[in-house]
Amino acid sequence: MQINISKTLFLSLILSLQTISAKIPEGAKEKKTPIVKKNNELKKSSEDLSDKDDLGDILKDLFEEKDDNPKGKSKNILTLLKELEELEKEEKRLKEEAKAKKKLESENASSKAFSIADPSQIKETLNSVILNEKAQKQLNMVIKFFKEPQIFSEIGAERPRGILLEGPPGTGKTSIGRALAKEAGCKFFYANGSDFDAKFVGEGAKAIGELFKVARENSPSIIFIDEIDTIAKKRTGEESRFHSQTLTKFLTELDGFLQSDDSVVVIATTNKRDHMDEAVLRFGRFGIEVKIDNPDQESRKRILSLYISKIKLSDKVHQYEVNELAAKAEGFSGADLKKVVQQSALNAIMDNRKTVEYKDLEAVYKQIKEEKKRAKKANRKNQIPDYVQNAMLSNDSFV
């Protein structure tokens, strides 16, 4: 069978093969990827082909394997082309996978700003959280929102959707939020305001949107945002646009579900209420404000007794001594009292003792009291007196 094909056709093919390498980026050539290696092999074969005049030799190089390679038969040009095509397909597939993975990571990045807990995973209850009577009543009303929502509609009251817990650090505000979720039997979404600080524009707002979206999908639920003043601080016009976008998105989402029937409540904490933007504190957004102060003397007795019951106390320690310690610990938070007990236990271990003695409790109490005195003195030293602040505000030329 005679094949009537001009050499020009094959030379055109050769020229096409030789231009393949020109399409490969310089960076890729330097990295010597499999595609580049295969292309070099193909280029060499095509250059050898262009030097031949006999059509039979050309066809042989195109379709037949050669025996001139000491490592085995060399591949013909068409086989090399096919292998190059497969490599290109594989590279394209890997690039698409990498692109999809990057997109997925971007979509999931916002979910890293919060954690989720099922009611069964929460140990705290309102009985285990020691509160004053007023705070207890306010928080019981929140539980009624989940368990008896008809009570609100019957009397014509709007259901509480935003609750602000205000108080100094260590007063158990996070434990209160978890206890509410446990009592109400709903999912608990925890986030810290600082988690929404965006490194890139739009990230914080996106994370806020994702948090509210997932909470709605899992209602009834509680969104708990610790240190909300981080994202809800007063707008002065000098803050970054990242912060402004995040706050605007938060207010939009809050207003959005205030108008819906979703059983979602936002609980936020702060110890800097005076630093927060008035738009956030509006009644329609945070309808309930609960003041969580440091425990009074009676509460301190209960807290100390609770933590002491979890350690091995010496028989020589009497209840009246614990009560005396509670009376002296005025201004101590729940976290401070826990530290008194736990640090005492650690000190006993360091002294190779198997029980905690009163001297351990007394020593840690004195240590914390001294730390508080130093901190108070430092704050007083750094604080600008009111009369100086007023003078600065009223007189622009004040120095």
Secondary structure by P-SEA (a helix, b strand, c coil): ccccccaaaaaaaaaaaaaccccccaaaaaaccaaaaaaaaaaaaaaaaaacccaaaaaaaaccccccccccccccaaaaaaaaaaaaaaaaaaaaaaaaaaaaaaaaccccccccccccccccccccccccaaaaaaaaaaaaaacccccccccccccccbbbbbcccccaaaaaaaaaaaaacbbbbbbbcccccccccaaaaaaaaaaaaaaaaaccbbbbbcccccccccccccccaaaaaaaaaaaaaaaaaaaccccbbbbbbbcccccccccccccccccbbbbbccccaaaaaaaaaaaaaaccccccccaaaaaaaaaacccccaaaaaaaaaaaaaaaaaaccccccaaaaaaaaaaaaaaaaaaaaaaaaacccaaaaaaaaaccccc
